[in-house]
Amino acid sequence: MSDIMTPIPFDRLMNRILVEHQQGAVFGMQKCYQAKNLQPNTLFGRKLEGQIGPAAGPNTQLAQNIVASYYGGARFFELKTVQKMDGRELAACVAKPCITAEDECYNCEWSTELEVPQAYAEYVKGWFACKVMAKEYDLGDPDAFQFNISVGYDLEGIKLPKVDRFINEMKDAKDTEIFKECKAWLLANLDRFRKVTKEDVEAIQSEIINSVTVSTLHGCPPSEIEAIASYLIQEKHLHTFVKCNPTLLGYETARAILDEMGYDYIAFTDFHFKDDLQYSDAVPMLKRLQELAKSLNLAFGVKITNTFPVDVKNNELPSQEMYMSGKSLFALSMSVAKMLTRDFNGSLRISFSGGADYFNIERIVEAGIWPVTMATTLLKTGGYLRFIQMAELLEKNLAKPWEKVELSLVEKMIADAKSDKHLVKPVKPLPNRKSDKKVPLVDCYTMPCRDRCPIHQDITSYGRLVNEGKFQEALEVILDKNPLPFMTGNICTHTCQSACTRNHYETDVQIRTNKLIAARGGYDAVLPGLKQEGAVQKKVGVIGAGPAGISAAFFLARAGVEVHVYDKDAVAGGVVANVIPGFRIPAEEIQKDVNLAKQYGAQFHLGQEVSDIDAFRKENNFDAVIIAIGAHKEAPLVLEKGEAYNALHFLADFKAQDGKLNLGKNVVVVGAGNTAMDVARAAKRNAGVENVYLVYRRTKRYMPADQEELEEAIEEGVNFQELLAPFTHENGKLLCHRMVLSDVDASGRRSVKESDEVVEIPCDTVIASIGEKVDGAFYEKNGIAVTDKGLPVLKKESNETSVAGVYAAGDGAFGASVIVKAIADAKLACEAILNKTIGTDRPSQTTDEKIYGKKGNLVEPEKGLNPDKRCLACDHICENCCDVCPNRANFAIKVPGVEMHQIIHVDYMCNECGNCETFCPYDSAPYKEKFTLFHRAEEMEDSTNDGFAFVDNDGNAIVRVGGEKMNYKVGDKNTKLFYRLAELVDTVYNDYSYLLI
């Protein structure tokens, strides 16, 4: 594959816009922003009907990027930087992939990868396209958007003929060939427009820009920066912004801000802070430039911020250094803004970029900081569509003229940023949101939440029904695969939510909440109607009435099997009922799950322990037995002195005695999993306890507990003691060795080693929560083969043990895990017993219009137990790879007669930035692994992608699949090509010919 982008000629660019718009989109964007009846503001003496736009970077490097931005609502365009190094010379220096924007963003790209004249042509084409689109599609005033050039990186380079010519021709393009070409095409094709007239085309001004943003490299001397800006002000007579680096803050300040906001893992040294422009030099320089510009009736300001270089520590990108942006940059950028606003008394104009998005854009603009340009938010799902919501939000402040930057508002934003969940880093690292599957060439839309769920629940289906108020129907969908809606609705670890696409917007869809709403709202109506599906002449015994045992009873009884469940405890529900604290889940709701199984006919025999499986089976004439005994063997904490209370024993005692245990004033919990969080929160509620300390040998970031569990413990006042390893308990103190974290290793993990420092923690009671094990002796006593860890040896396809007809499920089969995994284990065993599949997959029932209506919109879920309506139904429409591609190189097409849209990769638009790989739900990179349209057959030779290229205008193509090439003719019914791929090639030729440049 070539990473060199091929610009689209203007005639093809406009043809695509016009034809694709008739299909309902423009460069893949299915909705647009219309700035109707607005009173525009002014900037640099020109009208401006919006204060936002794309920053100099990937979103302004090609004409189509500019078009997509304008269509979405951008009105100020900071064009990608041009400099003396360009084209293939520069591309050869940029490591690829060069962008990853999963959370905060990193990149290792620089200026335009086109040659400077090519970049110029792209900007002119984008200028003309936006002008006529404004009129044709009622997007706004054709003269109320602005282009701003970015040039760098030294004065010598800026004065070179090709850059000098670029600046001059951007100032006035009327005599250039591309300007004439664009204008001529529009005049010759007026019949293709409904609203654009000859007068409109003739009125398109050739003075494309009157402003510039100066970009300099790190280490550029103050004298050079001042010389560049002075030259552009005096010689080129341009309104000028100078980019400022966060290094102006100083190393200690920047490090402290990032550490406080959870970005302590981001690594950088003080090198650039010492080598870059110093704040003491910056202020007088900026004042001189401000006065110079004022003397020439020009505006002057700063652009905050330029790049923030950090070290590559975890293989984020294939380089040694990368540039950080996005939410981690916000507080740094605003802190620079605060300093300059203070020292200039608000008179210094600030153009802002550094973590701006929907959640903070209004406050930024209200503080007097604009224009605001952005990149990171556009590189996430929703892409350019994110502009629409922001543009609409800012309409009410549009006409307010700029007076000054308000210091108090800037200071307030910085203070609030330190606790803003949209800006701070979560305590825990982001979970892996990709599946372990490879993206298919066709029909790739998938439901990541269902894929991640161990029982593949139909999450979008019951979520939609909950939102429609159809709780009975929603619960019926849930019960098809999930027999424990109350347990999972209350305390499921919801791995489905970690895979939710909305994580890339703001917050995952509250799937567990939707489930609980359905359970509570539908239970009374559903319960009486539960009837066995038939009669199965089998009788099955289940040992254990925890989640796995109840699930097995439910599935088998529903199918018509006679089921008997035995448990040594007096209350069914296992650990959930007898150990997990009541503040986590109401006892009556646990029993409602038991009642569902009983309603189908399952019989529970409580207070009866089973020790001899063979006798148990023979005495009751069971055809099969399922062992669901849980994992209760203690993993003891070994101390030199003193003993520790086992976590499960403590929780059971706490529950039985209603939180009135004699623990003393100071309790220390050793461990860091979800059970440890339950223990710590329970201890906080225990009578007489004043302090609860949680000790762990690593930091919070590496704790195995879920983010949600961790946050709840923190909120309730548990005192976290990190990097400590306890070794003795005596005299009311727990003695611990201080641990030290190593650097990140190749796996992304940091090991720990013990130091000589000893730390004392006040302690009356130690509770150990370091895991539970399976008691292998039970299996061995019953003649069941076990592994060296005491787990039963099971057949993978059925969970059958070495004893025929005896199955195992849940924690007792695989070790301590989660409820939904216990359900999956039970389901597998039941399917083997029943010899049939349990549950039916239900695709999302929605429309393109509904989903496209949600795309790009950032919306937090309602607080409390309210239905979450934000689901994007990813199996109906995904298109993440299309959203996040700044060049629009991934494209969704509609194949006639095929419901699911198909994704193709357009090779000539791609520069291998790699961003689509970050957001594809598969373990794949769409720019390498989706069916690819090549510009020419020769370009297939530079790529290993499966794909196709047309060799003439008569529908003859070369196709490569699995590395094998073949000739194909559009419409060929006898082709050896897989019919789905043939449909794809045919559709591109017949319905999307505008993709063929």
Disulfide bonds with the S-S distance in Angstrom:
none
